[in-house]
């Protein structure tokens, strides 16, 4: 059963994800001059999704695994310098 506090966090994380998607889609163009903004928005969206996934599990090892996945994807997707 989901508590009221968890519902608030689900709402906040969904709102953060939705705003990041809209900003990425409507305001930020593709291109090398915007690569850091695109990277940051991608990390924000990934953190929101993994945060919602972490709320489904009460095990600490799942939380640690999600953090390792997030850091690994950040390292792989790190923008190249100009």
mmCIF file as gemmi writes it, N, C-alpha and C atoms, coordinates in Angstrom:
data_model
loop_
_atom_site.group_PDB
_atom_site.id
_atom_site.type_symbol
_atom_site.label_atom_id
_atom_site.label_alt_id
_atom_site.label_comp_id
_atom_site.label_asym_id
_atom_site.label_entity_id
_atom_site.label_seq_id
_atom_site.pdbx_PDB_ins_code
_atom_site.Cartn_x
_atom_site.Cartn_y
_atom_site.Cartn_z
_atom_site.occupancy
_atom_site.B_iso_or_equiv
_atom_site.pdbx_formal_charge
_atom_site.auth_seq_id
_atom_site.auth_asym_id
_atom_site.pdbx_PDB_model_num
ATOM 1 N N . UNK Axp A 1 ? 0.835 -1.174 0 1 0 ? 1 A 1
ATOM 2 C CA . UNK Axp A 1 ? 0 0 0 1 0 ? 1 A 1
ATOM 3 C C . UNK Axp A 1 ? 0.887 1.249 0 1 0 ? 1 A 1
ATOM 4 N N . UNK Axp A 2 ? 0.474 2.239 -0.746 1 0 ? 2 A 1
ATOM 5 C CA . UNK Axp A 2 ? 1.241 3.464 -0.884 1 0 ? 2 A 1
ATOM 6 C C . UNK Axp A 2 ? 0.728 4.491 0.118 1 0 ? 2 A 1
ATOM 7 N N . UNK Axp A 3 ? 1.66 5.091 0.854 1 0 ? 3 A 1
ATOM 8 C CA . UNK Axp A 3 ? 1.266 6.085 1.854 1 0 ? 3 A 1
ATOM 9 C C . UNK Axp A 3 ? 1.07 7.453 1.193 1 0 ? 3 A 1
ATOM 10 N N . UNK Axp A 4 ? 0.522 8.377 1.967 1 0 ? 4 A 1
ATOM 11 C CA . UNK Axp A 4 ? 0.327 9.739 1.468 1 0 ? 4 A 1
ATOM 12 C C . UNK Axp A 4 ? 1.658 10.417 1.184 1 0 ? 4 A 1
ATOM 13 N N . UNK Axp A 5 ? 2.666 10.134 2.005 1 0 ? 5 A 1
ATOM 14 C CA . UNK Axp A 5 ? 3.987 10.727 1.785 1 0 ? 5 A 1
ATOM 15 C C . UNK Axp A 5 ? 4.601 10.208 0.487 1 0 ? 5 A 1
ATOM 16 N N . UNK Axp A 6 ? 4.43 8.919 0.197 1 0 ? 6 A 1
ATOM 17 C CA . UNK Axp A 6 ? 4.933 8.383 -1.063 1 0 ? 6 A 1
ATOM 18 C C . UNK Axp A 6 ? 4.185 8.974 -2.249 1 0 ? 6 A 1
ATOM 19 N N . UNK Axp A 7 ? 2.886 9.181 -2.112 1 0 ? 7 A 1
ATOM 20 C CA . UNK Axp A 7 ? 2.129 9.807 -3.19 1 0 ? 7 A 1
ATOM 21 C C . UNK Axp A 7 ? 2.648 11.195 -3.508 1 0 ? 7 A 1
ATOM 22 N N . UNK Axp A 8 ? 3.029 11.949 -2.463 1 0 ? 8 A 1
ATOM 23 C CA . UNK Axp A 8 ? 3.589 13.291 -2.685 1 0 ? 8 A 1
ATOM 24 C C . UNK Axp A 8 ? 4.89 13.201 -3.465 1 0 ? 8 A 1
ATOM 25 N N . UNK Axp A 9 ? 5.737 12.234 -3.112 1 0 ? 9 A 1
ATOM 26 C CA . UNK Axp A 9 ? 7.015 12.084 -3.817 1 0 ? 9 A 1
ATOM 27 C C . UNK Axp A 9 ? 6.801 11.62 -5.25 1 0 ? 9 A 1
ATOM 28 N N . UNK Axp A 10 ? 5.858 10.702 -5.468 1 0 ? 10 A 1
ATOM 29 C CA . UNK Axp A 10 ? 5.544 10.301 -6.837 1 0 ? 10 A 1
ATOM 30 C C . UNK Axp A 10 ? 5.094 11.5 -7.656 1 0 ? 10 A 1
ATOM 31 N N . UNK Axp A 11 ? 4.256 12.338 -7.08 1 0 ? 11 A 1
ATOM 32 C CA . UNK Axp A 11 ? 3.774 13.531 -7.774 1 0 ? 11 A 1
ATOM 33 C C . UNK Axp A 11 ? 4.926 14.477 -8.099 1 0 ? 11 A 1
ATOM 34 N N . UNK Axp A 12 ? 5.803 14.733 -7.118 1 0 ? 12 A 1
ATOM 35 C CA . UNK Axp A 12 ? 6.934 15.644 -7.33 1 0 ? 12 A 1
ATOM 36 C C . UNK Axp A 12 ? 7.877 15.1 -8.4 1 0 ? 12 A 1
ATOM 37 N N . UNK Axp A 13 ? 8.208 13.818 -8.329 1 0 ? 13 A 1
ATOM 38 C CA . UNK Axp A 13 ? 9.121 13.233 -9.319 1 0 ? 13 A 1
ATOM 39 C C . UNK Axp A 13 ? 8.493 13.205 -10.713 1 0 ? 13 A 1
ATOM 40 N N . UNK Axp A 14 ? 7.203 12.939 -10.789 1 0 ? 14 A 1
ATOM 41 C CA . UNK Axp A 14 ? 6.522 12.972 -12.085 1 0 ? 14 A 1
ATOM 42 C C . UNK Axp A 14 ? 6.486 14.386 -12.64 1 0 ? 14 A 1
ATOM 43 N N . UNK Axp A 15 ? 6.251 15.359 -11.772 1 0 ? 15 A 1
ATOM 44 C CA . UNK Axp A 15 ? 6.255 16.76 -12.201 1 0 ? 15 A 1
ATOM 45 C C . UNK Axp A 15 ? 7.639 17.189 -12.689 1 0 ? 15 A 1
ATOM 46 N N . UNK Axp A 16 ? 8.68 16.819 -11.963 1 0 ? 16 A 1
ATOM 47 C CA . UNK Axp A 16 ? 10.054 17.15 -12.379 1 0 ? 16 A 1
ATOM 48 C C . UNK Axp A 16 ? 10.359 16.516 -13.729 1 0 ? 16 A 1
ATOM 49 N N . UNK Axp A 17 ? 9.989 15.255 -13.891 1 0 ? 17 A 1
ATOM 50 C CA . UNK Axp A 17 ? 10.225 14.582 -15.169 1 0 ? 17 A 1
ATOM 51 C C . UNK Axp A 17 ? 9.461 15.269 -16.306 1 0 ? 17 A 1
ATOM 52 N N . UNK Axp A 18 ? 8.195 15.58 -16.071 1 0 ? 18 A 1
ATOM 53 C CA . UNK Axp A 18 ? 7.392 16.226 -17.105 1 0 ? 18 A 1
ATOM 54 C C . UNK Axp A 18 ? 7.921 17.592 -17.498 1 0 ? 18 A 1
ATOM 55 N N . UNK Axp A 19 ? 8.334 18.383 -16.525 1 0 ? 19 A 1
ATOM 56 C CA . UNK Axp A 19 ? 8.893 19.704 -16.83 1 0 ? 19 A 1
ATOM 57 C C . UNK Axp A 19 ? 10.201 19.573 -17.595 1 0 ? 19 A 1
ATOM 58 N N . UNK Axp A 20 ? 11.043 18.621 -17.199 1 0 ? 20 A 1
ATOM 59 C CA . UNK Axp A 20 ? 12.314 18.419 -17.907 1 0 ? 20 A 1
ATOM 60 C C . UNK Axp A 20 ? 12.084 17.986 -19.347 1 0 ? 20 A 1
ATOM 61 N N . UNK Axp A 21 ? 11.093 17.141 -19.573 1 0 ? 21 A 1
ATOM 62 C CA . UNK Axp A 21 ? 10.781 16.711 -20.94 1 0 ? 21 A 1
ATOM 63 C C . UNK Axp A 21 ? 10.281 17.896 -21.764 1 0 ? 21 A 1
ATOM 64 N N . UNK Axp A 22 ? 9.403 18.699 -21.186 1 0 ? 22 A 1
ATOM 65 C CA . UNK Axp A 22 ? 8.89 19.856 -21.929 1 0 ? 22 A 1
ATOM 66 C C . UNK Axp A 22 ? 9.978 20.873 -22.234 1 0 ? 22 A 1
ATOM 67 N N . UNK Axp A 23 ? 10.851 21.146 -21.269 1 0 ? 23 A 1
ATOM 68 C CA . UNK Axp A 23 ? 11.956 22.085 -21.505 1 0 ? 23 A 1
ATOM 69 C C . UNK Axp A 23 ? 12.879 21.541 -22.575 1 0 ? 23 A 1
ATOM 70 N N . UNK Axp A 24 ? 13.184 20.246 -22.505 1 0 ? 24 A 1
ATOM 71 C CA . UNK Axp A 24 ? 14.057 19.634 -23.499 1 0 ? 24 A 1
ATOM 72 C C . UNK Axp A 24 ? 13.428 19.658 -24.888 1 0 ? 24 A 1
ATOM 73 N N . UNK Axp A 25 ? 12.15 19.419 -24.95 1 0 ? 25 A 1
ATOM 74 C CA . UNK Axp A 25 ? 11.468 19.338 -26.231 1 0 ? 25 A 1
ATOM 75 C C . UNK Axp A 25 ? 11.174 20.714 -26.835 1 0 ? 25 A 1
ATOM 76 N N . UNK Axp A 26 ? 10.792 21.678 -25.991 1 0 ? 26 A 1
ATOM 77 C CA . UNK Axp A 26 ? 10.339 22.964 -26.516 1 0 ? 26 A 1
ATOM 78 C C . UNK Axp A 26 ? 11.396 24.069 -26.513 1 0 ? 26 A 1
ATOM 79 N N . UNK Axp A 27 ? 12.302 24.079 -25.541 1 0 ? 27 A 1
ATOM 80 C CA . UNK Axp A 27 ? 13.183 25.229 -25.371 1 0 ? 27 A 1
ATOM 81 C C . UNK Axp A 27 ? 14.639 25.013 -25.748 1 0 ? 27 A 1
ATOM 82 N N . UNK Axp A 28 ? 15.125 23.806 -25.62 1 0 ? 28 A 1
ATOM 83 C CA . UNK Axp A 28 ? 16.555 23.561 -25.814 1 0 ? 28 A 1
ATOM 84 C C . UNK Axp A 28 ? 16.791 22.895 -27.167 1 0 ? 28 A 1
ATOM 85 N N . UNK Axp A 29 ? 17.507 23.584 -28.058 1 0 ? 29 A 1
ATOM 86 C CA . UNK Axp A 29 ? 17.79 22.989 -29.368 1 0 ? 29 A 1
ATOM 87 C C . UNK Axp A 29 ? 18.925 21.966 -29.282 1 0 ? 29 A 1
ATOM 88 N N . UNK Axp A 30 ? 18.995 21.111 -30.283 1 0 ? 30 A 1
ATOM 89 C CA . UNK Axp A 30 ? 20.13 20.201 -30.39 1 0 ? 30 A 1
ATOM 90 C C . UNK Axp A 30 ? 21.322 20.972 -30.925 1 0 ? 30 A 1
ATOM 91 N N . UNK Axp A 31 ? 22.484 20.448 -30.702 1 0 ? 31 A 1
ATOM 92 C CA . UNK Axp A 31 ? 23.686 21.086 -31.215 1 0 ? 31 A 1
ATOM 93 C C . UNK Axp A 31 ? 24.789 21.068 -30.192 1 0 ? 31 A 1
ATOM 94 N N . UNK Axp A 32 ? 25.997 21.274 -30.676 1 0 ? 32 A 1
ATOM 95 C CA . UNK Axp A 32 ? 27.164 21.168 -29.794 1 0 ? 32 A 1
ATOM 96 C C . UNK Axp A 32 ? 27.209 22.283 -28.761 1 0 ? 32 A 1
ATOM 97 N N . UNK Axp A 33 ? 26.649 23.448 -29.065 1 0 ? 33 A 1
ATOM 98 C CA . UNK Axp A 33 ? 26.678 24.538 -28.084 1 0 ? 33 A 1
ATOM 99 C C . UNK Axp A 33 ? 25.697 24.298 -26.933 1 0 ? 33 A 1
ATOM 100 N N . UNK Axp A 34 ? 24.765 23.388 -27.1 1 0 ? 34 A 1
ATOM 101 C CA . UNK Axp A 34 ? 23.773 23.07 -26.066 1 0 ? 34 A 1
ATOM 102 C C . UNK Axp A 34 ? 23.987 21.69 -25.449 1 0 ? 34 A 1
ATOM 103 N N . UNK Axp A 35 ? 25.155 21.082 -25.703 1 0 ? 35 A 1
ATOM 104 C CA . UNK Axp A 35 ? 25.363 19.704 -25.261 1 0 ? 35 A 1
ATOM 105 C C . UNK Axp A 35 ? 25.326 19.56 -23.74 1 0 ? 35 A 1
ATOM 106 N N . UNK Axp A 36 ? 25.821 20.551 -23 1 0 ? 36 A 1
ATOM 107 C CA . UNK Axp A 36 ? 25.809 20.449 -21.544 1 0 ? 36 A 1
ATOM 108 C C . UNK Axp A 36 ? 24.404 20.61 -20.973 1 0 ? 36 A 1
ATOM 109 N N . UNK Axp A 37 ? 23.592 21.443 -21.603 1 0 ? 37 A 1
ATOM 110 C CA . UNK Axp A 37 ? 22.205 21.604 -21.166 1 0 ? 37 A 1
ATOM 111 C C . UNK Axp A 37 ? 21.429 20.317 -21.447 1 0 ? 37 A 1
ATOM 112 N N . UNK Axp A 38 ? 21.642 19.749 -22.626 1 0 ? 38 A 1
ATOM 113 C CA . UNK Axp A 38 ? 20.976 18.486 -22.966 1 0 ? 38 A 1
ATOM 114 C C . UNK Axp A 38 ? 21.415 17.366 -22.029 1 0 ? 38 A 1
ATOM 115 N N . UNK Axp A 39 ? 22.702 17.335 -21.689 1 0 ? 39 A 1
ATOM 116 C CA . UNK Axp A 39 ? 23.209 16.329 -20.751 1 0 ? 39 A 1
ATOM 117 C C . UNK Axp A 39 ? 22.568 16.495 -19.377 1 0 ? 39 A 1
ATOM 118 N N . UNK Axp A 40 ? 22.494 17.726 -18.9 1 0 ? 40 A 1
ATOM 119 C CA . UNK Axp A 40 ? 21.89 17.991 -17.593 1 0 ? 40 A 1
ATOM 120 C C . UNK Axp A 40 ? 20.42 17.621 -17.544 1 0 ? 40 A 1
ATOM 121 N N . UNK Axp A 41 ? 19.691 17.949 -18.6 1 0 ? 41 A 1
ATOM 122 C CA . UNK Axp A 41 ? 18.267 17.582 -18.648 1 0 ? 41 A 1
ATOM 123 C C . UNK Axp A 41 ? 18.089 16.066 -18.715 1 0 ? 41 A 1
ATOM 124 N N . UNK Axp A 42 ? 18.961 15.399 -19.45 1 0 ? 42 A 1
ATOM 125 C CA . UNK Axp A 42 ? 18.903 13.943 -19.514 1 0 ? 42 A 1
ATOM 126 C C . UNK Axp A 42 ? 19.164 13.311 -18.156 1 0 ? 42 A 1
ATOM 127 N N . UNK Axp A 43 ? 20.13 13.858 -17.427 1 0 ? 43 A 1
ATOM 128 C CA . UNK Axp A 43 ? 20.426 13.338 -16.092 1 0 ? 43 A 1
ATOM 129 C C . UNK Axp A 43 ? 19.277 13.612 -15.119 1 0 ? 43 A 1
ATOM 130 N N . UNK Axp A 44 ? 18.651 14.765 -15.25 1 0 ? 44 A 1
ATOM 131 C CA . UNK Axp A 44 ? 17.509 15.086 -14.402 1 0 ? 44 A 1
ATOM 132 C C . UNK Axp A 44 ? 16.343 14.136 -14.656 1 0 ? 44 A 1
ATOM 133 N N . UNK Axp A 45 ? 16.065 13.85 -15.929 1 0 ? 45 A 1
ATOM 134 C CA . UNK Axp A 45 ? 14.994 12.917 -16.271 1 0 ? 45 A 1
ATOM 135 C C . UNK Axp A 45 ? 15.316 11.514 -15.762 1 0 ? 45 A 1
ATOM 136 N N . UNK Axp A 46 ? 16.568 11.091 -15.935 1 0 ? 46 A 1
ATOM 137 C CA . UNK Axp A 46 ? 16.969 9.773 -15.465 1 0 ? 46 A 1
ATOM 138 C C . UNK Axp A 46 ? 16.884 9.664 -13.951 1 0 ? 46 A 1
ATOM 139 N N . UNK Axp A 47 ? 17.283 10.72 -13.248 1 0 ? 47 A 1
ATOM 140 C CA . UNK Axp A 47 ? 17.204 10.715 -11.786 1 0 ? 47 A 1
ATOM 141 C C . UNK Axp A 47 ? 15.754 10.632 -11.313 1 0 ? 47 A 1
ATOM 142 N N . UNK Axp A 48 ? 14.844 11.312 -11.995 1 0 ? 48 A 1
ATOM 143 C CA . UNK Axp A 48 ? 13.433 11.25 -11.615 1 0 ? 48 A 1
ATOM 144 C C . UNK Axp A 48 ? 12.866 9.853 -11.826 1 0 ? 48 A 1
ATOM 145 N N . UNK Axp A 49 ? 13.198 9.234 -12.952 1 0 ? 49 A 1
ATOM 146 C CA . UNK Axp A 49 ? 12.7 7.885 -13.229 1 0 ? 49 A 1
ATOM 147 C C . UNK Axp A 49 ? 13.289 6.879 -12.244 1 0 ? 49 A 1
ATOM 148 N N . UNK Axp A 50 ? 14.594 6.972 -11.988 1 0 ? 50 A 1
ATOM 149 C CA . UNK Axp A 50 ? 15.216 6.045 -11.041 1 0 ? 50 A 1
ATOM 150 C C . UNK Axp A 50 ? 14.735 6.308 -9.611 1 0 ? 50 A 1
ATOM 151 N N . UNK Axp A 51 ? 14.413 7.549 -9.295 1 0 ? 51 A 1
ATOM 152 C CA . UNK Axp A 51 ? 13.842 7.848 -7.984 1 0 ? 51 A 1
ATOM 153 C C . UNK Axp A 51 ? 12.491 7.195 -7.793 1 0 ? 51 A 1
ATOM 154 N N . UNK Axp A 52 ? 11.675 7.214 -8.856 1 0 ? 52 A 1
ATOM 155 C CA . UNK Axp A 52 ? 10.38 6.527 -8.766 1 0 ? 52 A 1
ATOM 156 C C . UNK Axp A 52 ? 10.584 5.019 -8.654 1 0 ? 52 A 1
ATOM 157 N N . UNK Axp A 53 ? 11.565 4.485 -9.374 1 0 ? 53 A 1
ATOM 158 C CA . UNK Axp A 53 ? 11.851 3.049 -9.274 1 0 ? 53 A 1
ATOM 159 C C . UNK Axp A 53 ? 12.352 2.691 -7.881 1 0 ? 53 A 1
ATOM 160 N N . UNK Axp A 54 ? 13.14 3.564 -7.272 1 0 ? 54 A 1
ATOM 161 C CA . UNK Axp A 54 ? 13.656 3.291 -5.931 1 0 ? 54 A 1
ATOM 162 C C . UNK Axp A 54 ? 12.544 3.282 -4.897 1 0 ? 54 A 1
ATOM 163 N N . UNK Axp A 55 ? 11.492 4.026 -5.127 1 0 ? 55 A 1
ATOM 164 C CA . UNK Axp A 55 ? 10.386 4.059 -4.165 1 0 ? 55 A 1
ATOM 165 C C . UNK Axp A 55 ? 9.598 2.751 -4.158 1 0 ? 55 A 1
ATOM 166 N N . UNK Axp A 56 ? 9.683 1.975 -5.22 1 0 ? 56 A 1
ATOM 167 C CA . UNK Axp A 56 ? 8.969 0.702 -5.267 1 0 ? 56 A 1
ATOM 168 C C . UNK Axp A 56 ? 9.643 -0.361 -4.414 1 0 ? 56 A 1
ATOM 169 N N . UNK Axp A 57 ? 10.935 -0.174 -4.134 1 0 ? 57 A 1
ATOM 170 C CA . UNK Axp A 57 ? 11.676 -1.182 -3.38 1 0 ? 57 A 1
ATOM 171 C C . UNK Axp A 57 ? 12.108 -0.633 -2.031 1 0 ? 57 A 1
ATOM 172 N N . UNK Axp A 58 ? 12.08 -1.466 -1.032 1 0 ? 58 A 1
ATOM 173 C CA . UNK Axp A 58 ? 12.516 -1.064 0.295 1 0 ? 58 A 1
ATOM 174 C C . UNK Axp A 58 ? 13.918 -1.581 0.602 1 0 ? 58 A 1
ATOM 175 N N . UNK Axp A 59 ? 14.524 -2.292 -0.333 1 0 ? 59 A 1
ATOM 176 C CA . UNK Axp A 59 ? 15.848 -2.869 -0.117 1 0 ? 59 A 1
ATOM 177 C C . UNK Axp A 59 ? 16.942 -1.87 -0.459 1 0 ? 59 A 1
ATOM 178 N N . UNK Axp A 60 ? 17.919 -1.765 0.414 1 0 ? 60 A 1
ATOM 179 C CA . UNK Axp A 60 ? 19.014 -0.809 0.186 1 0 ? 60 A 1
ATOM 180 C C . UNK Axp A 60 ? 19.883 -1.201 -0.989 1 0 ? 60 A 1
ATOM 181 N N . UNK Axp A 61 ? 20.03 -2.495 -1.246 1 0 ? 61 A 1
ATOM 182 C CA . UNK Axp A 61 ? 20.877 -2.901 -2.362 1 0 ? 61 A 1
ATOM 183 C C . UNK Axp A 61 ? 20.277 -2.467 -3.693 1 0 ? 61 A 1
ATOM 184 N N . UNK Axp A 62 ? 18.956 -2.382 -3.785 1 0 ? 62 A 1
ATOM 185 C CA . UNK Axp A 62 ? 18.318 -1.888 -5.008 1 0 ? 62 A 1
ATOM 186 C C . UNK Axp A 62 ? 18.628 -0.404 -5.181 1 0 ? 62 A 1
ATOM 187 N N . UNK Axp A 63 ? 18.577 0.349 -4.097 1 0 ? 63 A 1
ATOM 188 C CA . UNK Axp A 63 ? 18.91 1.776 -4.165 1 0 ? 63 A 1
ATOM 189 C C . UNK Axp A 63 ? 20.357 1.968 -4.598 1 0 ? 63 A 1
ATOM 190 N N . UNK Axp A 64 ? 21.262 1.172 -4.02 1 0 ? 64 A 1
ATOM 191 C CA . UNK Axp A 64 ? 22.678 1.275 -4.39 1 0 ? 64 A 1
ATOM 192 C C . UNK Axp A 64 ? 22.878 0.905 -5.859 1 0 ? 64 A 1
ATOM 193 N N . UNK Axp A 65 ? 22.191 -0.122 -6.324 1 0 ? 65 A 1
ATOM 194 C CA . UNK Axp A 65 ? 22.3 -0.527 -7.722 1 0 ? 65 A 1
ATOM 195 C C . UNK Axp A 65 ? 21.797 0.574 -8.651 1 0 ? 65 A 1
ATOM 196 N N . UNK Axp A 66 ? 20.709 1.24 -8.282 1 0 ? 66 A 1
ATOM 197 C CA . UNK Axp A 66 ? 20.181 2.33 -9.114 1 0 ? 66 A 1
ATOM 198 C C . UNK Axp A 66 ? 21.155 3.502 -9.176 1 0 ? 66 A 1
ATOM 199 N N . UNK Axp A 67 ? 21.836 3.786 -8.067 1 0 ? 67 A 1
ATOM 200 C CA . UNK Axp A 67 ? 22.839 4.854 -8.073 1 0 ? 67 A 1
ATOM 201 C C . UNK Axp A 67 ? 24.01 4.474 -8.968 1 0 ? 67 A 1
ATOM 202 N N . UNK Axp A 68 ? 24.442 3.226 -8.919 1 0 ? 68 A 1
ATOM 203 C CA . UNK Axp A 68 ? 25.54 2.768 -9.78 1 0 ? 68 A 1
ATOM 204 C C . UNK Axp A 68 ? 25.139 2.859 -11.247 1 0 ? 68 A 1
ATOM 205 N N . UNK Axp A 69 ? 23.915 2.478 -11.56 1 0 ? 69 A 1
ATOM 206 C CA . UNK Axp A 69 ? 23.423 2.583 -12.944 1 0 ? 69 A 1
ATOM 207 C C . UNK Axp A 69 ? 23.392 4.04 -13.382 1 0 ? 69 A 1
ATOM 208 N N . UNK Axp A 70 ? 22.906 4.925 -12.512 1 0 ? 70 A 1
ATOM 209 C CA . UNK Axp A 70 ? 22.828 6.344 -12.854 1 0 ? 70 A 1
ATOM 210 C C . UNK Axp A 70 ? 24.214 6.927 -13.115 1 0 ? 70 A 1
ATOM 211 N N . UNK Axp A 71 ? 25.174 6.638 -12.25 1 0 ? 71 A 1
ATOM 212 C CA . UNK Axp A 71 ? 26.54 7.148 -12.427 1 0 ? 71 A 1
ATOM 213 C C . UNK Axp A 71 ? 27.17 6.542 -13.675 1 0 ? 71 A 1
ATOM 214 N N . UNK Axp A 72 ? 26.941 5.253 -13.903 1 0 ? 72 A 1
ATOM 215 C CA . UNK Axp A 72 ? 27.488 4.616 -15.1 1 0 ? 72 A 1
ATOM 216 C C . UNK Axp A 72 ? 26.957 5.232 -16.38 1 0 ? 72 A 1
ATOM 217 N N . UNK Axp A 73 ? 25.666 5.488 -16.43 1 0 ? 73 A 1
ATOM 218 C CA . UNK Axp A 73 ? 25.09 6.127 -17.615 1 0 ? 73 A 1
ATOM 219 C C . UNK Axp A 73 ? 25.566 7.569 -17.77 1 0 ? 73 A 1
ATOM 220 N N . UNK Axp A 74 ? 25.823 8.246 -16.654 1 0 ? 74 A 1
ATOM 221 C CA . UNK Axp A 74 ? 26.342 9.611 -16.729 1 0 ? 74 A 1
ATOM 222 C C . UNK Axp A 74 ? 27.754 9.612 -17.299 1 0 ? 74 A 1
ATOM 223 N N . UNK Axp A 75 ? 28.57 8.655 -16.892 1 0 ? 75 A 1
ATOM 224 C CA . UNK Axp A 75 ? 29.946 8.583 -17.401 1 0 ? 75 A 1
ATOM 225 C C . UNK Axp A 75 ? 29.951 8.239 -18.884 1 0 ? 75 A 1
ATOM 226 N N . UNK Axp A 76 ? 29.084 7.298 -19.285 1 0 ? 76 A 1
ATOM 227 C CA . UNK Axp A 76 ? 29.016 6.917 -20.694 1 0 ? 76 A 1
ATOM 228 C C . UNK Axp A 76 ? 28.51 8.085 -21.553 1 0 ? 76 A 1
ATOM 229 N N . UNK Axp A 77 ? 27.541 8.825 -21.054 1 0 ? 77 A 1
ATOM 230 C CA . UNK Axp A 77 ? 26.938 9.907 -21.839 1 0 ? 77 A 1
ATOM 231 C C . UNK Axp A 77 ? 27.583 11.262 -21.649 1 0 ? 77 A 1
ATOM 232 N N . UNK Axp A 78 ? 28.728 11.331 -20.929 1 0 ? 78 A 1
ATOM 233 C CA . UNK Axp A 78 ? 29.401 12.597 -20.665 1 0 ? 78 A 1
ATOM 234 C C . UNK Axp A 78 ? 29.726 13.301 -21.975 1 0 ? 78 A 1
ATOM 235 N N . UNK Axp A 79 ? 29.355 14.561 -22.135 1 0 ? 79 A 1
ATOM 236 C CA . UNK Axp A 79 ? 29.63 15.281 -23.388 1 0 ? 79 A 1
ATOM 237 C C . UNK Axp A 79 ? 31.125 15.469 -23.627 1 0 ? 79 A 1
ATOM 238 N N . UNK Axp A 80 ? 31.505 15.365 -24.862 1 0 ? 80 A 1
ATOM 239 C CA . UNK Axp A 80 ? 32.904 15.593 -25.226 1 0 ? 80 A 1
ATOM 240 C C . UNK Axp A 80 ? 33.18 17.081 -25.29 1 0 ? 80 A 1
ATOM 241 N N . UNK Axp A 81 ? 34.359 17.465 -24.875 1 0 ? 81 A 1
ATOM 242 C CA . UNK Axp A 81 ? 34.732 18.883 -24.941 1 0 ? 81 A 1
ATOM 243 C C . UNK Axp A 81 ? 34.965 19.291 -26.388 1 0 ? 81 A 1
ATOM 244 N N . UNK Axp A 82 ? 34.804 20.571 -26.621 1 0 ? 82 A 1
ATOM 245 C CA . UNK Axp A 82 ? 34.999 21.087 -27.977 1 0 ? 82 A 1
ATOM 246 C C . UNK Axp A 82 ? 36.451 21.19 -28.314 1 0 ? 82 A 1
